[in-house]
Amino acid sequence: MDPAGKTAVVTGGNSGLGEATVQALLAAGARVVSLDLSASAPDGAEFLSCDVSDAAAVEAAVAQIDAPIHILVNSAGIGGMGAIASAEGPADLAAVRKVIEVNLVGAINATAHVAHRMIGNAPDEADGERGVIINACSIASFEGQEGMTAYTAAKAGLAGLTLVWTRDLSKHGIRVMGIAPGFMATPMVSFLPEDFVAELLKDAEFPKRAGRAEEFAQVAEFIVRTPLLNGDVIRLDAGTRPPARTQWSAG
């Protein structure tokens, strides 16, 4: 699918991976609507304030978009660390639930409403394609580290749903793919100590550096443009297989 002239929705599009994806799609000629909580959308993008974990808010935001939607990127997300239990007590289950509600349920909410809109699109002439959905997964989808109960639950769920949604939507000419980044230099991890970052990167094969948000965006655009990419998750991690724990992880 050529993004030019298409309308794209990017959740969490005002920062990090989402912001870079918004900018790449704008540069490719798409109209882009960012669903986020902050009002500082990238130049050229439209902004709708939306808590993606609130199904009614997502429904209302999608209803405001007055054009066929061809592209959805589910990149809204928050972090969270903590062991499932310790000698002091059980995990903060409200915090676990919050991460899952934003990172996983938020993507479910957005996909449900946007995919419904996509089904009504006119098919393109080449393959009968009506839409493309991209999930921002994580290497934690596959190898969650100690202390990652909430984040891994959400990201593993999102990776697993990529194929399920492909099978749900293929009859309508809608593709679904995931991207699983490794450690990326985004605002969500900007507070981490340098020695912790170095420890996380030591298991990368090559290159041994943090990923850049624009590299995620390049892969997202490649997926949009490549019809045979469907039902799978692309790892974007320099060959990293994270260890079970680090010196910084929850005990």
C-alpha positions as a Python dict, from the first residue, in 0.01 Angstrom:
ca = {
    (1, 'M'): (0, 0, 0),
    (2, 'D'): (131, 341, -96),
    (3, 'P'): (86, 570, 208),
    (4, 'A'): (47, 878, -11),
    (5, 'G'): (-303, 1016, 12),
    (6, 'K'): (-405, 763, 279),
    (7, 'T'): (-523, 838, 633),
    (8, 'A'): (-322, 681, 915),
    (9, 'V'): (-400, 660, 1285),
    (10, 'V'): (-105, 628, 1524),
    (11, 'T'): (-171, 571, 1893),
    (12, 'G'): (89, 726, 2119),
    (13, 'G'): (192, 935, 1822),
    (14, 'N'): (326, 1235, 2014),
    (15, 'S'): (647, 1079, 2142),
    (16, 'G'): (897, 798, 2096),
    (17, 'L'): (832, 528, 1839),
    (18, 'G'): (489, 667, 1761),
    (19, 'E'): (619, 1016, 1692),
    (20, 'A'): (886, 886, 1455),
    (21, 'T'): (624, 678, 1274),
    (22, 'V'): (395, 980, 1241),
    (23, 'Q'): (680, 1178, 1087),
    (24, 'A'): (770, 899, 843),
    (25, 'L'): (411, 858, 727),
    (26, 'L'): (370, 1234, 686),
    (27, 'A'): (688, 1241, 476),
    (28, 'A'): (541, 960, 264),
    (29, 'G'): (235, 1174, 190),
    (30, 'A'): (-17, 1033, 436),
    (31, 'R'): (-263, 1226, 646),
    (32, 'V'): (-182, 1125, 1003),
    (33, 'V'): (-396, 1146, 1317),
    (34, 'S'): (-222, 1095, 1650),
    (35, 'L'): (-425, 958, 1941),
    (36, 'D'): (-241, 1052, 2257),
    (37, 'L'): (-281, 1222, 2593),
    (38, 'S'): (-41, 1512, 2543),
    (39, 'A'): (-128, 1787, 2298),
    (40, 'S'): (216, 1824, 2135),
    (41, 'A'): (165, 1631, 1812),
    (42, 'P'): (438, 1640, 1545),
    (43, 'D'): (414, 1925, 1296),
    (44, 'G'): (172, 1840, 1019),
    (45, 'A'): (-18, 1576, 1214),
    (46, 'E'): (-368, 1605, 1353),
    (47, 'F'): (-421, 1538, 1722),
    (48, 'L'): (-710, 1383, 1910),
    (49, 'S'): (-679, 1357, 2286),
    (50, 'C'): (-756, 998, 2376),
    (51, 'D'): (-689, 750, 2653),
    (52, 'V'): (-664, 431, 2450),
    (53, 'S'): (-744, 217, 2753),
    (54, 'D'): (-1094, 375, 2753),
    (55, 'A'): (-1301, 199, 2486),
    (56, 'A'): (-1560, 477, 2474),
    (57, 'A'): (-1288, 739, 2427),
    (58, 'V'): (-1137, 542, 2139),
    (59, 'E'): (-1476, 499, 1975),
    (60, 'A'): (-1543, 873, 2000),
    (61, 'A'): (-1199, 965, 1864),
    (62, 'V'): (-1224, 731, 1565),
    (63, 'A'): (-1572, 867, 1489),
    (64, 'Q'): (-1423, 1216, 1453),
    (65, 'I'): (-1198, 1110, 1164),
    (66, 'D'): (-1386, 1212, 852),
    (67, 'A'): (-1210, 997, 594),
    (68, 'P'): (-1144, 630, 522),
    (69, 'I'): (-869, 499, 752),
    (70, 'H'): (-615, 276, 579),
    (71, 'I'): (-331, 249, 833),
    (72, 'L'): (-327, 191, 1208),
    (73, 'V'): (-12, 177, 1420),
    (74, 'N'): (-67, 64, 1779),
    (75, 'S'): (230, 222, 1955),
    (76, 'A'): (80, 372, 2273),
    (77, 'G'): (252, 222, 2572),
    (78, 'I'): (384, 269, 2923),
    (79, 'G'): (650, 85, 3122),
    (80, 'G'): (646, -87, 3457),
    (81, 'M'): (871, -319, 3657),
    (82, 'G'): (815, -535, 3961),
    (83, 'A'): (835, -897, 4072),
    (84, 'I'): (508, -1088, 4091),
    (85, 'A'): (576, -1134, 4462),
    (86, 'S'): (850, -1081, 4717),
    (87, 'A'): (913, -1147, 5084),
    (88, 'E'): (746, -814, 5153),
    (89, 'G'): (424, -902, 4976),
    (90, 'P'): (248, -952, 4644),
    (91, 'A'): (296, -729, 4340),
    (92, 'D'): (111, -401, 4306),
    (93, 'L'): (-170, -552, 4104),
    (94, 'A'): (-327, -215, 4024),
    (95, 'A'): (0, -110, 3859),
    (96, 'V'): (15, -439, 3666),
    (97, 'R'): (-341, -388, 3546),
    (98, 'K'): (-266, -30, 3433),
    (99, 'V'): (20, -141, 3207),
    (100, 'I'): (-192, -415, 3053),
    (101, 'E'): (-488, -180, 3003),
    (102, 'V'): (-277, 74, 2813),
    (103, 'N'): (-38, -153, 2622),
    (104, 'L'): (-269, -442, 2537),
    (105, 'V'): (-631, -343, 2593),
    (106, 'G'): (-557, -5, 2433),
    (107, 'A'): (-442, -179, 2115),
    (108, 'I'): (-747, -404, 2122),
    (109, 'N'): (-975, -100, 2155),
    (110, 'A'): (-807, 86, 1869),
    (111, 'T'): (-795, -218, 1641),
    (112, 'A'): (-1160, -306, 1699),
    (113, 'H'): (-1287, 37, 1602),
    (114, 'V'): (-1039, 118, 1326),
    (115, 'A'): (-1061, -226, 1164),
    (116, 'H'): (-1439, -191, 1156),
    (117, 'R'): (-1390, 131, 960),
    (118, 'M'): (-1131, -29, 732),
    (119, 'I'): (-1372, -304, 631),
    (120, 'G'): (-1582, -40, 458),
    (121, 'N'): (-1291, 92, 249),
    (122, 'A'): (-1288, 46, -125),
    (123, 'P'): (-1033, -227, -212),
    (124, 'D'): (-727, -122, -407),
    (125, 'E'): (-690, -243, -763),
    (126, 'A'): (-372, -447, -718),
    (127, 'D'): (-458, -694, -439),
    (128, 'G'): (-793, -580, -306),
    (129, 'E'): (-623, -441, 3),
    (130, 'R'): (-826, -225, 240),
    (131, 'G'): (-595, -162, 533),
    (132, 'V'): (-278, -232, 731),
    (133, 'I'): (-247, -263, 1109),
    (134, 'I'): (92, -264, 1286),
    (135, 'N'): (141, -361, 1650),
    (136, 'A'): (437, -229, 1849),
    (137, 'C'): (542, -548, 2026),
    (138, 'S'): (877, -602, 2202),
    (139, 'I'): (1151, -858, 2249),
    (140, 'A'): (983, -891, 2590),
    (141, 'S'): (697, -1051, 2392),
    (142, 'F'): (927, -1354, 2365),
    (143, 'E'): (1195, -1325, 2636),
    (144, 'G'): (1065, -1129, 2928),
    (145, 'Q'): (1317, -1057, 3201),
    (146, 'E'): (1280, -1081, 3576),
    (147, 'G'): (1036, -817, 3701),
    (148, 'M'): (849, -782, 3372),
    (149, 'T'): (514, -937, 3466),
    (150, 'A'): (302, -645, 3344),
    (151, 'Y'): (503, -546, 3038),
    (152, 'T'): (557, -901, 2914),
    (153, 'A'): (192, -993, 2968),
    (154, 'A'): (90, -700, 2751),
    (155, 'K'): (353, -736, 2481),
    (156, 'A'): (326, -1116, 2457),
    (157, 'G'): (-49, -1076, 2421),
    (158, 'L'): (-3, -821, 2144),
    (159, 'A'): (240, -1045, 1957),
    (160, 'G'): (1, -1339, 1987),
    (161, 'L'): (-293, -1135, 1866),
    (162, 'T'): (-108, -1030, 1551),
    (163, 'L'): (-177, -1365, 1386),
    (164, 'V'): (-527, -1391, 1534),
    (165, 'W'): (-621, -1051, 1391),
    (166, 'T'): (-465, -1147, 1058),
    (167, 'R'): (-697, -1446, 1046),
    (168, 'D'): (-996, -1237, 1154),
    (169, 'L'): (-939, -966, 895),
    (170, 'S'): (-779, -1131, 591),
    (171, 'K'): (-1119, -1193, 434),
    (172, 'H'): (-1162, -815, 430),
    (173, 'G'): (-825, -743, 267),
    (174, 'I'): (-667, -612, 587),
    (175, 'R'): (-314, -711, 687),
    (176, 'V'): (-177, -720, 1044),
    (177, 'M'): (191, -721, 1139),
    (178, 'G'): (399, -663, 1450),
    (179, 'I'): (738, -507, 1515),
    (180, 'A'): (933, -624, 1821),
    (181, 'P'): (1203, -371, 1909),
    (182, 'G'): (1487, -435, 2146),
    (183, 'F'): (1620, -154, 2361),
    (184, 'M'): (1527, 174, 2191),
    (185, 'A'): (1641, 525, 2280),
    (186, 'T'): (1301, 679, 2355),
    (187, 'P'): (1169, 909, 2629),
    (188, 'M'): (1021, 609, 2813),
    (189, 'V'): (1374, 490, 2904),
    (190, 'S'): (1559, 822, 2912),
    (191, 'F'): (1585, 813, 3293),
    (192, 'L'): (1782, 485, 3304),
    (193, 'P'): (2141, 499, 3434),
    (194, 'E'): (2414, 466, 3172),
    (195, 'D'): (2560, 152, 3328),
    (196, 'F'): (2217, -14, 3319),
    (197, 'V'): (2182, 71, 2950),
    (198, 'A'): (2530, -69, 2885),
    (199, 'E'): (2430, -394, 3058),
    (200, 'L'): (2114, -422, 2848),
    (201, 'L'): (2311, -367, 2526),
    (202, 'K'): (2599, -605, 2596),
    (203, 'D'): (2400, -901, 2463),
    (204, 'A'): (2325, -737, 2129),
    (205, 'E'): (2512, -908, 1846),
    (206, 'F'): (2558, -613, 1611),
    (207, 'P'): (2536, -320, 1629),
    (208, 'K'): (2584, -281, 2005),
    (209, 'R'): (2378, 32, 2047),
    (210, 'A'): (2029, 141, 2131),
    (211, 'G'): (1782, 140, 1847),
    (212, 'R'): (1659, 469, 1706),
    (213, 'A'): (1294, 559, 1683),
    (214, 'E'): (1331, 637, 1314),
    (215, 'E'): (1447, 277, 1254),
    (216, 'F'): (1117, 151, 1394),
    (217, 'A'): (938, 399, 1166),
    (218, 'Q'): (1132, 277, 862),
    (219, 'V'): (1022, -80, 930),
    (220, 'A'): (662, 35, 980),
    (221, 'E'): (664, 212, 644),
    (222, 'F'): (822, -94, 479),
    (223, 'I'): (538, -309, 615),
    (224, 'V'): (276, -68, 483),
    (225, 'R'): (433, -77, 137),
    (226, 'T'): (486, -456, 118),
    (227, 'P'): (165, -659, 67),
    (228, 'L'): (316, -1002, 135),
    (229, 'L'): (410, -904, 491),
    (230, 'N'): (123, -1039, 697),
    (231, 'G'): (59, -1228, 1020),
    (232, 'D'): (409, -1211, 1164),
    (233, 'V'): (628, -1012, 1404),
    (234, 'I'): (958, -865, 1285),
    (235, 'R'): (1231, -845, 1550),
    (236, 'L'): (1421, -516, 1547),
    (237, 'D'): (1683, -591, 1810),
    (238, 'A'): (2034, -636, 1661),
    (239, 'G'): (2014, -1008, 1737),
    (240, 'T'): (1966, -951, 2110),
    (241, 'R'): (1847, -1233, 2335),
    (242, 'P'): (1811, -1070, 2676),
    (243, 'P'): (1936, -1245, 2993),
    (244, 'A'): (1694, -1368, 3258),
    (245, 'R'): (1790, -1081, 3486),
    (246, 'T'): (2022, -787, 3525),
    (247, 'Q'): (2183, -635, 3832),
    (248, 'W'): (1905, -373, 3819),
    (249, 'S'): (1604, -599, 3784),
    (250, 'A'): (1347, -661, 4055),
    (251, 'G'): (1442, -925, 4309),
}
